[in-house]
Amino acid sequence: MKIFLFRFFLAVLAAIVAFPAAAATHTASFAGRSDVQAFIAEMHEKHGFDSAALARAFAQAKPIPAVIRAIQPPRDPAIRSWQNYRARYVEPRRIALGLRFWDEHRTELAAARSRSGVPEEIIVAIIGVETIYGHHTGNYSTFAALATLAFDYPPRAALFRSELEELLLLARETGRDPLSFKGSYAGAIGLPQFLPSSVRRYAVNGSGNDRIDLGASPADAIASVANFLKEHGWEANGPIAVAAHVEGERFAALIDEGINPQRKTSELHAWGVVADGAPDQPAALIDLVSPQQPMEYRLGYRNFYVLTRYNRSSFYAMAVHDLGQTLRAEREASDH
């Protein structure tokens, strides 16, 4: 009963904390708001944007309350489960569609691997986890979603103001109306769900035409995912993750060291970590928690850490790894 009451109290407290952010979301357009006017002035001064044109764009956009609801962190972090998370992504539909995507775009995937060193299964898995191969890219106005988070969600306002700025620059560079972009509630765009800053920094042309289109061109999405990982330090032919077992209690200190690889596998034996046959390279001990289930451990190498640059979550990176491994195994089995 005490545990129930404590969790109930935490849920109520989380709701109270979340309410001001949601309640503060305006329902009228962004036009005339002092914070928006200050942003317009900054964009004019910093980048030479036409203030009147920006004012017209903001007048056509309205805050989206659903975006604030979607961005809220879970009220009870204790319900996070690796097994449940993995099951959402390593599942029959994504596997079937992933194998089809791989087959349809095998030439582009091979070319991306040749340029970047990133294997096909990782590229395919990321696009599968992000959008189920383009089936769910999001239908929010990117401009309105980013503006909502920039001006009505204080916990991450700085990040999303920066991404709104990047969107305006991207629109100018590509000759598009900033209101024409569609994507996720968090402002991510296209098959690989790049934020505007990542589009500008890492998107590349994989189709051979004169335009990068992450929404309509799988070739561009494939090349861009590979380029993102390469630019973040992907090691060609390097290990990603292997299963591990732990003994004793000393290993807990390794969890506190984080996911950036620091110690070679041979050093980890002294800490109670066993991973037979694992490459003797710097690795981090990754704990994958599932409530009321045995703890699962893996060693994450440099390429695992690179995957977390795409999404800062060990669950995410490991799901990409596992889906990729499954796709590779299924493909190889069908070839025999």
N, C-alpha and C positions, 0 to 999 in steps of 0.2 A: 504494500500500500504506500509506503514511504517513497519507493522508487516511482510509482505511478504519479503521486502528487508532485514529486520533483520534476518529472518530465512534463506534467501538465503546466506547472509554473513556468518552465523554460519555453513551452510553446506559446503561452500567453505573453510572456515577456518579448519573445521574438515578434509576435504579431504587433505589439505596441511599438517596438522599435521600427518595424517595417512600415507601419501605417503612415507616419509623417511623409516619407518619401513618396508613397503612392498617392496620398491625399494632396501633396503639393503639386501634382501634375495638373497643369492648366488644360482646359478643354477648348479654349479659343485658339486662334493661330498664334504663332510666335511673334507676329508683328507688334511693334510698340513696346515690347518688354525691354527694360533697361539693360538686363544682362545680354540680351540678344543684340541690342544696339551697340553695346560695348564690343561685342565680338565682331560685328560688321566693321566698326571703326578700326579694330585691330587688323582685320584681313585687308582692309583698304591700305592701311599704313604699311603693313608688312609685305604684302604681295601685289598691291596695286589693283585689287578687285574693285569693280564698279559698285559703290555703296548702294545706289538705287536698285541695281539688278539683284543684289543680295537681299535687299529689303523686300523686293517682290517675291523672291523665292521663299523667304520665311513667312510672308503673308499667305502663301499657298499651302504651307505645311502646318499641321496641327500636332500637338503632343499625342503620343499613343500610350494610354494607360496600360495596355497589355504588355508593352515592352518593359515597363517598370516591374510588373508582376513576374515576368519571365526571368528577369535578371537577378531577382532576389535569391540569395543563398538558401539552401534547405534549412528549415527551422529546426530540424533535429539531425545534426551531422552523424549521430550514432547509427542512423539507418543505412549509411553507406555500406554497400556490399560489393566486393570484387566479383563474386560469383554471379550476382544479379547483373552487374554492369557488363561483364563479359558476355553473358547470355544475350544481351540486347544487340550485340554486334557480331559475334561469332555464331551465326544462326543460318538456317537453310536459305532464306531469301537472299541475304547478302552474299552468301557463298555462290549460289547459282548465278546471280546477276554479276558477281565479280568475275567468275569464269567466263561468262559471255563477254563482258567488257574487255577482259584480257585478250580473248580470241579476236574480237573485232578491232582492237587497237594494238595488236602485238608488234607491228612495225614501229609505231610511235613509242611504245614502251621500251623496245630494244634500243632505239636511238637515244632515248632519255637515259637509259642505264649506261650506254657507251659514253655519253657526255659527262655524266655526274657520278657514276659509280653506285647509284642507288638501285637496288634490284627491283624488278618489275612488281613482285608481290607486295612490296612496301608501298609503292605508288598506288597500286590498285586498292590496297587495303585502306589507305588514307581517304581516297575519294569515296570508297564504300562507307566508311565510318561517318564521314562528313555529310554526305548527301544521298547515299544509296545510288550512286552513279548518276546523279542529276535528277533523281525523282523528287527530292525535297531540298530545293535550294533556297526556299523562303520567298514570301510574297509581300514583305514589308517594304515600304518606301525607305531606302537606305538613308536618305537625307533626313526624313522625319524621325526615324529610329535613333540615329546618332544625335540629332538635336534634342530629342527627349532625354537621352541619357546624359548629354552634355550639360543641360540646363535644369533638369529635374531629378537627377540622381546624384546627390553630393558625394556618396562614397567613392565613385569612380569618374567624377566629372572631368578631371584633368585628362584622363586617358581618352574619353570620348570627345572632348573638345579638340584634342589633337587629331583624332580620326576624322572629325567633321572637317577640320582644316585640310587634311589629306584628301578627303573626298572632293572638296572644291578644287584643289590643285589637279587631281586626277581628271575631273570633268573638263577643266580648261585644257589640259594637255591632250586629251582625246577628242576634244570638240563636241562634248556631250552636255546636255542639260543636266545639272546636278540632281534635278528631281526625277530623272529617268531611270536611275539605278534602283534595282529591287534586290532584296536579300533577306538575311536572317534578322531576328529581333535585335541582335547585337551589332548589326551593320556589316556582317560578313557577306561576301559576294561570290557567286558562281559555284561550279562543281567542287573546287577545293576550299571554298569558304574563306577566302583571303579578306582580311580587313583592308581598307583603302591604302594604308601605309605599306602593307605587304604587296598589294598589287603594284604600287609604284616602285618598290625596291626589288621584288623578286619575280614578278610575272614576266615570262618570255614567250616568244612566238614559237610554236611547235608545228604550225600548219603550213608555214611557208608563204602566207599572204602578207599583206601590209598592215594587219590589224590584230591586236591581242584581244580575244574574247573568251573570258573564263566561263561565261555562262553557256555559250552555244558551241564552243570548240573543245571537244575532249583532248585533241592534240595539244592545244595551248595549256589546258589544265594539267595534263601529264607532264609536259615540259616544265611548267611552273612549280609544281610540287617537287619535282626532282631538283630544280635549281634552288628552291628554298632550303632543302635539306643539305645540298652541297655547300651553299653559302654559310650554313650554320655548323659546318665541320664534319659532314658525313665522311666516314672512312670506307673506301671501296673494299669489299670483301672482308670487312671487319665484323666481329661478332656483335650481336644485339643484346640478347639475354639468354640465360640458361637457368634451369631449375637448381635450387640449392636446399640444403637441410641445415638446421642449426642444433647445437648442443650446448648445454650449460646456460649461463646467464650473461657472459661477457659480450656476446654478439649484439646485445641491445644498444651498446654505445655506437655501433656502426650505423644503426638506424638514425640516430641523432645527427650523424655526419651529413645526412642528406643524400641526394641522388647523383651528385657530381662524382664520377669515378675518381678514387684517390689511392686505393691500395690494390696491389696485384693479388690475383687469386691465391697465389702461394702464401702470401702474408695472412690471408683471412683464416687459414687453418688454426692459427694460434688464438683466434677469436671465437672458435667453435663453429665455423662455417665450413660445410662440406659440399663440394660440387665436383664430383668425379668427372675427369676428362674435360673440365672447363678450360678455355684458353687462359694462359697465365699473363693476363693483361690487367691494367687498372680497371676496377669494377666497384660498384656500390651495391650494398645489400638493400633490396627492395622488399618491403612487407606488404602483402596484399590481404587486406582484412575483410572477412565476411562474418558478421555476427553469428554466434552459435555454431561456427564451423571452424575446423582446424586452420591455423594460420598458414598461408602459403608464402614461400620465400623464393626470390629469384636474384640472380646477379645481373645487374644492368651495366653494360659496357658503354663506351663513348657513344656509339650509335643509338643506344637507348636514350641517353641524355639528349642527343640531338632531336629525337622524336618529341621529347617534352618541350622543345622550343616551339613546336607547332601548336601544342596545347599543354599548358603547365600542369599536367596531371599524370601521375604514374599509372593510374587506371587506364587513361586514354592511350598512352604509349604502349602499354602491355596489350591492350585490346587490338591495336594496330598490328603489333608483332604477332599475336596469336591468329588473327584473321589472315595475315599474310602467310604464315606458316601453313595454315589449313588450305589456303588457295594453292600454294605451291605443291603441297602433297596431293591434292585432288587432281591438279593438272598433270603431274607426273604419273599418277596412277592411270589416268585416262589415256596416256600416250603409250602404255604398255599393253 
